[in-house]
Amino acid sequence: MNHFDYLVLGSGIAGLSFALQVAPRGRVAIVTKKDRAESNTNYAQGGIAAVTSKEDSFELHVRDTLAAGAGLCKDNVVRTIVSEGPARIAELIELGMQFSEREVAGPNGTRELDLGREGGHSKRRILHAKDVTGREIERALLNAISQQPNIQIFENHVAIDLLTSQKLGYVGANRCLGAYVLDKKTAAVETFAAPVTLLATGGCGKVYLYTTNPDIATGDGVAMAFRAGAAVANLEFVQFHPTCLYHPKAKSFLISEAVRGEGGVLKTVEGVEFMDAYHPLKSLAPRDIVARAIDSEMKKSGADCVLLDITHQPAKFIIERFPNIYQTCLRYGMDITKEPIPVVPAAHYQCGGVVTNVDGETEIAGLYAVGEVACTGLHGANRLASNSLLEALVCAHRAARRMAENPWPPNEVKIPPWQSGDASNPDEMVVVAHNWDEIRRCLWDYVGIVRTNKRLQRAQARLAHLQQEIHEYYWNFTVTSDLLELRNIATAAELIVRCAMMRPESRGLNYNLDHPHANPDWAQRDSVVRKSG
């Protein structure tokens, strides 16, 4: 058995930031499914939204966030995260994070942060490292982690389930005691015991057939927390990024919203601009509106994609501002300085998640959740671009501070080792692959950008059948990482459908043709689901 003071599941910005801050007070285990840099953070191109210029203000950032959230943001949470953002940014820079800068006009050659603008923002406030911000954040944080002797990273380890006092049969309030974890290399299941467990597992983009997320985004944290008895909420609000590169050989490559922020214009395949018919901000409208507009144009024309055109900007500017996007498109035979980029919407961000407060506390004592896996109330019905990394930084800091003020005593209960019983090795992995594919196609076809009651009912019926099959498979065979991820995306898919069926309205990212308008009775009302029902 592995004993630690803090168990962190996930190695993105939330998990690494938290680990760095609690390491001086105890031993920390970071459990990550692949290598330490493989996370949704690593793929974030755009940047971090924070008020750092004189032309901007907290009030404007709050106003933009509330407008995007379509009446479902928690005002106090938004104000807390926005106001604490600049201090967290300063700490990140102190750790070695290098944001892009630009020269200020004048004789002294002064430089300042190069602030970008993205959809839904009224001011330039996006701090970025060219178009590879996430990669630079991971580099800075992992470098700092490497200098902390109290932190141990377990790569290629997959969490199976959370260990709770209730699950082990102890009376009293439910408390998280750690997790069972599969070592992918040895196929052994290990017990990680800790008085504090932090879920920093990211989102569930791989529930959908088309996504901008890496393969690891299988909803593990939401599924494990739900099975452990924690409340989850607002999972119907899945943000579809409007602009994923459309190319047969490109695997889920995101074309950053910053491209539109720097003047990129959406056009039909015939070259006609269309966003002015959908929103006054045109191509800079909030993501849900842009994604629905693209979906509508594609359905009207029968085209497989639309075009994002930034060719009117100087080639030198495009190459310097978007070097990664430029080089990637060039690899696929497209020069974005001379021709528009073919794009389609793809599942991008999970706005709901495990219910927490702004300090990351869940309903289960000792269990915290930070980042995309959590539902704090910041994003409401639609996340404002680049608010996600901000939320992860601020809430990780607050969770660490909360534990310093109220430290958890060591676990004193006996935790039994993992029992495989009579389970045998999986004999037909084709079953896992087939079920995985069926779930992702089901969600894409019936629970996508535009929904109906009938589509949701159809999805629920199919998922119920698949859940039963997966449940039997899970208990009859020894666990593998593929089987664990299948089990989790099935649970995440079921929860998305349940939340969507609870909400009799169209609000933010949840657009239902049978309820095409916002229902005032559901303003400030979350769709909360618990295991008990």
N, C-alpha and C positions, 0 to 999 in steps of 0.2 A: 504494500500500500504506500502511496505517495502522500506525505503530509506537507501542506503548505499553509501559510497565513492567508494568502489570496490566490484564488484560481481565476484566471482570465481566459475565456473561450473566444478566440479571435485575435487577429494581429493587424487590424486596420488602425486608423487614427484614434478611435475610441479606446481600444484595448491597450495600445502602446502608450498613449498619454496617461491613462489610469495607472498602468504598471509603473511607469517612471515616478509618479507622484507618491505611490504607496510603498515603493521599494525601501526607502529609508526606515520604514517601520516594521518590516517583516519580509519573509521569503515569498516570492511570487512565481507561480507557474503560468506560462502562456502556452495554451494548447491551440495549435493551428493545423488545419486540414492538409495543407500542402507545404510549400516553403514559407518562410516568415514574411516575405514581401508580397505574397499572393493574397490580395484582398480587394474589395471594391474601392477602397481609398486609392490603391495603386493605379486604378484605371480612371480616376477623376481627372478630367482635362481642364474644366473651367476654372475653378478656384474657390476661394473662401470669401463670402460676403461679410464685410465689416466696415463700420464707419471710421474712416481714417483721414478724410479730407475736410477742408474748411467749408466746402460747398455743400457737404452732406450733414445729416444730423440723425440722432437716434430716433427722433419722432418720424422722420421720413422713412427710415428703414422699417420701423414698426408699422407704419401705414401701408407700405408696400407688401409686407408679410401678411398683414390682416386682409388686404384686398385679394391677394392670391389664395388665401385660405378659405375664402367664400363663406365666412360666418361661422367657421368651426374652430378657429384658433383660440387658445386660452390666452387672454390679453396679458395676464401677469407673467406667464411663461415667456411669451414673446418679448416683453420688455426686459425681463431678467437676462435672457440669452443675448439680445441685441446690445444691451448696455455693458455686459461683461466681456463681449467679444474682443474689443481692442486690447485689453490686458492679456488675454490668452494669445492673441496674435504676437504681441511683444515677447511673450515667453517662448513662442515657437521660433521667432527670429533669433532669440538668445541661444537656442539649442543648435543653431546653424542653418535654419531654413532660409533659402535664398529666393526671395520673390523678385520678379522682374521689375526693373527700374527704367526710368527714362530721364533724359537730360532736360533740365529746366532752362528756358530761354534766358540769356543773360551772360555777362562776361566771365562769371566764376566757374562755369561748368558744373553747377550744382545738379544733383540727381535726386529724384523722388520716386516713390512707388508708382508703378504704371498700373493704374486702376482701369479694369475693364467694365463693360456694362452688358447685362444679359436681360432676357425677357422678363417683364414685370417690375424691373428696377427703374426708379425715377432718376437715379444718379449713378455715376460711375463709382462703384464701391467694391469691385471684385479684385482681390489680390490674387495674383497668379504667378506661376513660374512657366512663362511662355504657354504652351498647351499641354504640359506634362506636370501639372501642379501636384497631383496625387503621388506620382513617382518621387518627386522631390521631398514631399512630406514624409513618405516612408523612409527615404534615405536618411533624412535628418533624425527621425525618431529611432530608427534601428541603430544608427551610429551612437546615439545617447544610451540606448539600451545595452549595447555591447560593453559599455563602461560601468555597468551596474552589476556587481557580483551577486546581489540578492535576487536577480531575475534569471530564471531558467526557461528556455524556449523548447517546447516539444513539437518538432515538425512532423508532418505526416501522421498526426494523431487526430482521430475523429471522435467527438463526444457522442455517446449513445443516448444517455438519459441523465437528467439531474437526480441526485440523491436527496431525498427529503425525509424528514422525521415521520411524516404521515405515511409515506410509501413503505418505510421500514417498520411501521406498526407502533410507533411511539405515541403516547397520548399527549394532548396539549396542542398549542398553536403550531401550525406547519412551519418548518424551518429547513432551509437548504443546507446540506452538509457537504456538497461537492458534486462529483459526477463520475459515472463509469465511462471510460475512454478506450477506444480501439486503437492499438498501435498497428498501422497499416503494414509495416515491414515484417513484424513477427506474427501478426494475426492474433496476438494476445489481448485480452481485455484487462485493463488496469483500473484500479480504484484511485481517484484523486480526491482526498479529503481536505476541506478548508472551511473555516467559519464564514468566509465571504466568497461568493462566486459572482463574477461579472460576466454577463452575456454581452459580447461585442461581436456578434456573428454576422452582422450585415443583414441583407434583405433576401428576397425570394424570387429574383428575376428569372431564374431557370425554370420556374413553374410555367412560364410561357414559351411558346415555340421560337419566337424572335425576341431577343433581349440584348441590351448593351452590357449586361453583367458577365463576369467570368463564371466558369463552370462551378465554382464553389458556392454560388449564391442560391442555396436550395432551401432557405427558410428554416434552417436547423434551430435557431434560437427561439423563434416563435413556436415551433412545433414542440420543442422540449419544455418550454415554459408552460404551454397549454396542457401538456400531459401531466406536468407536475402540479397543476391546479391554479396557476396564475391567470388573471384576466388578460384577454387580448381585445383590441378595439380598432375600428376604422380600417380594417384590412381591405375593404372594397375600394379604397382610394389608392389604386396602383397608378403611378405616373408613367405614362408612355413618353419617352423622349421622342420629339418629332423627327429628329434627323439622325438616323443610323445609316451608314454607308450601304447602298444597294449594289452589291456585286456578288456573283456566284461563289467567288473564292474568298471573300472577306468575311471573317467570322465575327459578327457583332461589333464592328468597329464604329465607335461613336464619333459623329461630327459635332464638336462642341457648340453649345448655344452661343459661345463667344463669337463664332463666325457671323451669326446674325447680329450680335452686338456691335460688330465692327462694320456693319453695312451689308451683310449678305441678304439677298432677297429670294424669297420662295417663288417659283414659277411652275407652271404646268410643263409637261414634256414638249408642248408646242412653243414654250418660251413666253407664256402669258402670266403676268403677275396676278395673284388671286387673293392675297390676304386682306386687301382693302375691303373686300366684301364681307369679311368676318369680324374685324375688330379695328378700332381707331389706331391702335399701335402697329397695325399691319404685321410684318414679320417679327416684330418684337413683342407680340402679344404673349400672355402667359402660356405655359406649355400645353395645358389641357385644351385650350382653344386652338392652338396651332396644330396639335395632333389630330383633333377632330376635323379641322379644316382639310388637312392633308388626306385623311381617311375619306372624307366626303368627295374630294376632287378625284381621288383614285377610283372610287366606286362609280362616279358619274362618267368618267372617261374610259374606265376599264384598263387604265395604265397600271403598270407594276410599281411605279415610283413617281416622285416629283423631282424638281431640280432646285438646288440651292446655289445661287449665282453670286460670287464675290469678285468676278473678273474685272469689274469697274475700278477696283482698288489697285494701286501700283503693285507690280509683281514683287518688288523688294519688300514692301510692307507685309504682304501675305506670307512670304517665305520666312521672314523674321518673326512674325507674330504667331504663325501656326506651323512651325517646322515639322512636327510629328505628323500632323494631318497632311501637310504637303508631301512629305516623303512617302507616307503610307499610300496615298492616292496615286502617287507617281509609280509605285511598285505594281499597282493594278492598271497601269496604262493611262492614267488621267492626270493632266496638268491643270490644277485648279486655278492657276493664274490665267489660263486661256480658255477653260471650258467649265460649265457648271457641274456641280457634284450631284449624282443621283442619290436620293435619300428616301427612306421609309420610316414610319414610326416603329418603335420597339419598346418593350417593357423595360423600365429604367430604375424606378425607385418606389419603395414601399413606404407610403406615408403613415400607415397605421403600424401596429405592432404590440409588444407587451406593454401593458399599462404601467406607467411610472410617473413619479413626480419629477420636478426639475433637478432633483438630486439623484435620479436614477433608481430610486427605491421602488420595488414591486410590492405586490400584496404578500409575497412570501418572505419572511424574515431571513436575512442573510443573502438574498438573491437580488442583484442589481442588473439593470440593463441600460446600455448607453449606445447611442448612434442609431443607425437605420433600423435595428431590431426593436427599438423602443418607440412607444407612442407617448410623448410628453405633452402634446397639445400645441407644439410650435407650428407644425405644418398645416394643421386643419385638414381641409378637403383637397388641398393642392399645395405642394412645396414650392416656395419661391426659390428660383435658381440659386445655387451655391450657398444656401442656408444649411445644408446638411453637414458639411465639414465644420461649420461654426458651431452647430448644436453638439456635435461629438466632442469638440474641444472643451466647450463650456461645461457640459454635463459630466464629462469625465473628471474635470477639475472639482466640480461641486460634489460628486460622489466620493472622491478621495478625501476632500475636506470633511464631509459628513462622517466618514469613518474615523478620521482623526479625532473628531469631537466626541463620537460615540463608538469606541472600538468594540468589536465583537469578541466575546470570550472564546477560548479554544473549544473545539468539539469534544464532548466527553462520552458520546454514544458509540456503541460498537457497530461498525459497518461491515456487513458480510461481503465476502468476495463475490465476483460475478459467477453465476452458475449457468453453464451451457446445457446441462441436463442431457437429454437424449438427442439433442439437435445434431443433424448430420451436415456434411458439406453440401452447398447448393449444387443440384444436379443439372439444372437448366437455367443458366444465366440469361438465356434468350427471353425468358418470362419477365425478368427485371427490366431488360432493355425495351421490351414491347410495352410494358405498363408505363414506363417512364415516358415513352413517345406518345402514348395515348392520353396521358394526363396533360402534357404540354399542348397537344393539338386541341384537346377538349377546352382548355382554358382560353386558347387563342381564338377558337371559333365561337364560343358561347359567352365568354366573360372578358371580352376585350375592351376596345375603346368605346364601342356602342353596344348596349345590352338591352334585353327585353326580359319580361317575366318568364316567358316560355323558354328562352335560351338558358336562363338561370336554373329553371326546374330540370331541364334536360341535362345540364352539367351536374347538378346535384345527384340525379339518379345514376349517371354513369360513374361518378366518383364513389358513390356508396358501394357499388359493385366492386370497383377496383380496390377500395379500402379493405373489404373483406378478404379478397384474394391476397393482398399484401400482408394483412394481419396473420393469416395462416402461414404464409411463406416465412415471415419473420420468426414465428415461434417454432417452426419445424426445422429450420436450417440455421447453421452457425452464421453469425453476422459478418458482413463484408461492408466496405465503405459504400459500394454501389447500392446495396440493399438498404443501408441506413439513410442514404440521401433520397432514395425512392420513397421510403416510409415518411420522410419529412416533407417532401414536396407534395405528397398526397394529403397530408394533414394541412399544410399551408393552403393548398388549393381548396380543400373543404371549407376552411375558415374564411377565405376570400368570398366564396359563394354564399356562405351563411350570413356574413356581414352585408353583402350586396342585397340579399333577399329581405333583410331587416329594414332597409332604407327605402321608403316609398316616395322617392323624389330623385331629381337630377340636381346634383350639387358638386361643384369642383370636378374631380376626376371620375365620379360615378355618374355616367350618363345613361339613363334608361328611357327608351322610347315610349314605354307605357306610363311613365311618370316624368314628362319632359320638363317640368318646372320645379323650382325649389319650393319645398313645403315649409312654411314658417314654423310649424310645430317641431320641425327637426333642426332648426337653427340652434347651435350650441348643444346639440344632442349627439352623443357618441353611440356607435353600434358596438356594444360590449358583449363578448361571448366568453363563457367559462365552461370548463369541462362538465360541470354538474348540469349545465343547460340553463 
